[in-house]
Amino acid sequence: MELHGYFRSSASYRVRIGLNLKGLSFEYKAVNLLKNEQRAEEYTRLNPQGLVPALVDGEQVLTQSLAILEWLDETHPQPALLPDSPTERARIRALAYGIACDIQPIQNLRILRYLQSEYGLSDEQKMGWIRHWIHEGFAALENQLHPAPFAAGDKPGLFECCLMPQIYSAERFGMDIADYPAIHRIMLACNEIPAFIEARPENQPDSTL
């Protein structure tokens, strides 16, 4: 398998965690978003959206991080990223989508570039935008997390694959995760697991950190 991604991309980070939790080996192919390599013809042949990540497995090319993670769960069932119960699976999906669909997309690089180029937002205003939407999302998640080590019980899964990259972004933009006790508890548990440690942006071959 090949994973085409960028070290600081939240979506790429999610898939790295998922692959690591599954114990699957992959070759990492760096796509530098700051140099717009995701728009190069060679890459858009893989992913016409010009976004990361793209996962290549033989002749198959998979895109969109949540679709990739669910494909991994279907093709490599153990350890599972989702619970057995349909109701619990829906609950965990809702929590994960709350990050991947509602929080992260409106604070990613292309949105921030547009806000700056089209509306003239200053760096301070961009930071305010980012912190506002992360806080709104995290405050809502706090009320939905059970008092267990992880969202689905005693093992991390789909939700944690989404949560840890969002925590990384929040801390990068100066937010204190201790303000969100349930999220903070899950973060501390994940920080002890090799699959999460190995997936961190600073541990990637293309990291500039």
C-alpha positions in Angstrom: 0.0 0.0 0.0 1.0 3.6 -0.7 -0.3 6.5 1.3 0.0 9.9 -0.5 -0.3 12.6 2.1 1.1 15.6 3.9 2.6 15.4 7.4 0.4 18.2 8.8 -2.8 17.3 7.0 -5.5 16.3 9.4 -7.1 13.9 6.9 -3.7 12.2 6.2 -3.0 12.0 9.9 -6.3 10.2 10.4 -5.5 7.5 7.9 -2.0 7.0 9.3 -3.5 6.3 12.7 -6.0 3.9 11.2 -3.3 2.0 9.2 -1.1 1.8 12.4 -4.0 0.6 14.5 -4.6 -2.2 12.0 -0.9 -3.0 11.9 -0.7 -2.5 8.2 2.6 -1.5 6.5 2.6 1.2 3.9 4.9 3.3 1.8 4.6 7.0 2.5 4.5 9.4 -0.5 4.8 13.0 0.5 2.6 15.6 -1.2 3.6 19.1 -0.2 0.5 21.2 0.1 2.4 24.4 0.6 4.0 23.9 -2.9 0.6 23.0 -4.4 1.9 19.5 -5.3 -1.7 18.3 -4.8 -2.7 20.2 -7.9 0.1 18.7 -10.1 -1.2 16.6 -13.0 0.7 13.5 -11.7 -1.2 13.7 -8.5 -4.6 14.6 -9.8 -4.6 11.5 -11.9 -4.8 9.7 -8.6 -7.2 12.1 -6.9 -9.0 14.4 -9.2 -10.1 16.5 -6.2 -6.5 17.6 -5.7 -6.8 16.7 -2.0 -4.9 14.5 0.4 -4.8 11.7 1.3 -5.0 9.0 -1.5 -4.4 5.4 -0.6 -3.2 3.1 -3.4 -3.6 -0.6 -2.9 -2.7 -2.5 -6.1 -4.9 -1.2 -8.8 -7.3 0.5 -6.4 -7.1 4.2 -5.5 -9.1 5.3 -2.5 -9.7 8.9 -1.4 -11.5 10.8 1.4 -10.1 9.8 4.8 -13.3 8.6 6.3 -14.1 6.4 3.3 -10.5 5.0 3.5 -10.9 4.2 7.2 -14.2 2.4 6.8 -12.7 0.5 3.8 -9.8 -0.5 6.0 -12.3 -1.8 8.6 -14.2 -3.8 6.0 -11.1 -5.3 4.4 -9.0 -5.8 7.5 -11.7 -6.3 10.2 -9.4 -6.8 13.2 -8.8 -4.8 15.3 -12.1 -3.1 14.6 -12.4 0.7 14.3 -16.2 0.5 15.0 -18.3 -1.3 17.6 -20.4 -4.3 16.8 -23.8 -2.8 17.7 -25.5 -0.9 14.8 -26.6 1.8 17.3 -23.1 2.2 18.7 -21.6 2.2 15.3 -24.0 5.1 14.4 -23.0 7.0 17.6 -19.3 6.7 16.9 -19.7 7.7 13.2 -21.7 10.7 14.4 -18.9 11.8 16.7 -16.2 11.2 14.1 -18.2 13.0 11.4 -18.7 15.9 13.8 -14.9 16.5 13.5 -14.2 15.4 10.0 -17.3 17.1 8.4 -18.1 20.0 10.7 -14.9 21.2 12.5 -11.9 20.5 10.4 -13.0 21.5 6.9 -13.7 25.1 7.7 -10.2 25.6 9.2 -8.1 23.8 6.6 -5.4 25.5 4.4 -7.5 26.2 1.3 -10.3 27.8 3.3 -7.9 30.0 5.2 -6.1 31.0 2.0 -9.5 32.0 0.5 -10.5 34.0 3.6 -7.2 35.9 3.3 -7.2 36.5 -0.4 -10.9 37.3 -1.0 -11.8 39.0 2.3 -8.5 40.3 3.5 -8.5 38.6 6.9 -5.5 39.3 9.0 -3.5 36.6 10.7 -5.2 37.5 14.0 -8.6 37.3 12.5 -7.8 33.9 10.9 -6.7 32.7 14.4 -10.0 33.9 15.8 -11.9 32.1 13.1 -10.1 28.8 13.8 -10.4 28.9 17.5 -14.1 29.8 17.4 -15.0 26.8 15.3 -12.8 24.4 17.1 -14.3 25.5 20.4 -17.8 25.2 19.1 -17.2 21.7 18.0 -15.2 20.5 21.1 -17.8 22.0 23.4 -20.5 19.9 21.7 -18.4 16.8 21.8 -17.8 17.1 25.5 -21.4 16.5 26.2 -21.5 13.3 24.1 -18.5 11.4 25.4 -18.9 8.7 28.0 -16.6 8.4 31.0 -14.5 5.6 29.5 -10.9 5.6 28.3 -12.1 6.0 24.7 -15.4 7.0 22.9 -16.4 3.3 22.3 -15.1 1.9 25.5 -11.7 0.4 26.2 -10.1 0.6 22.7 -9.5 3.5 20.3 -11.2 3.5 16.9 -12.7 5.7 14.3 -13.4 8.6 16.6 -9.9 8.7 18.0 -8.5 8.6 14.4 -10.4 11.9 13.8 -9.9 13.4 17.3 -6.2 13.3 17.6 -5.4 15.3 14.4 -8.0 17.9 15.5 -6.3 18.1 18.9 -3.0 18.6 17.2 -4.5 21.5 15.2 -6.1 23.0 18.3 -2.8 23.0 20.2 -1.0 24.4 17.2 -3.4 27.4 17.2 -2.9 28.0 20.9 -5.9 26.2 22.5 -5.6 24.5 25.8 -7.1 21.0 25.6 -7.4 20.8 29.4 -10.4 23.1 28.9 -12.3 20.1 27.6 -11.9 17.3 30.3 -13.4 14.4 28.3 -11.4 15.2 25.2 -8.3 15.7 27.4 -8.8 12.3 29.0 -8.9 10.6 25.6 -5.9 12.5 24.4 -3.8 11.4 27.3 -4.8 7.7 26.7 -4.0 7.9 23.0 -0.6 9.6 23.7 0.5 6.3 25.3 -0.3 4.1 22.3 2.5 3.5 19.6 0.0 3.6 16.7 -0.8 7.3 17.6 2.8 8.2 18.4 4.1 6.9 15.1 1.4 8.8 13.2 2.2 12.2 14.7 3.2 14.9 12.2 6.7 15.4 13.6 7.4 11.7 13.0 6.7 11.7 9.3 9.5 11.7 6.6 8.3 15.0 5.2 8.0 16.8 8.5 9.6 20.2 8.8 9.0 20.4 12.6 
